Amino acid sequence: MKIGLQPLDRSELPIIADAVSAQDRDFMYLWAGSTYTYPLTIEQMEQHYSKGIHSIEAGVLIYKIVNCETQRMIGSVQLGRIDSIRKEAVVGRFLIHSEQDRGLGIGTKVLQALVRIGFEELDLERILLNVYHINVRAIRCYEKVGFRKTYSKRKLYQALNGEYWNGMEMTLEKQAWMAVD
């Protein structure tokens, strides 16, 4: 499947809210950490993105992930906390909406495209992301693109089943990316 990244329009925020709220609190925490309270609402998203959803001035670029053959939005991802002085940003809110679209390599293609934007268009030197240890599929995707574990923190979240989730930060340096790309 050929995928594309297109700037998200504010009118498409409900699509994300519906996809996240169709899951449970653990899923939302896996997606956004402690940013929101379950269930996700448009009001929470509007407040969080009060400075904008796709501009350097707002410090965030939110993209919709589109199936190029059908033009259907199948997910979303953001490059946020864009810091032009430190020349770094953080990948976040990465979501493939439907289980049927997961496990097909879409996430890897999306992340490769987002990293290319960060390093080539925004001239970043480093891209970071945060992930919970239980999200094994996502970690595999991140490692395929070149991200490496740089930091861990134990017991960041207690899931509905009582299990504690450990967090980890992963980093991709521009030099390492260029050596492989």
Secondary structure, DSSP 4 states (H G I P E B T S, - for coil): --EEEEEPPGGGHHHHHHHHHTS-HHHHHHHHTTSS-SSP-HHHHHHHTTT-SEETTTTEEEEEEEETTTTEEEEEEEEEEEETTTTEEEEEEEEES-GGGTTSSHHHHHHHHHHHIIIIIS--SEEEEEEETT-HHHHHHHHHHT-EEEEEEEEEEE-TTS-EEEEEEEEEEHHHHHHH-
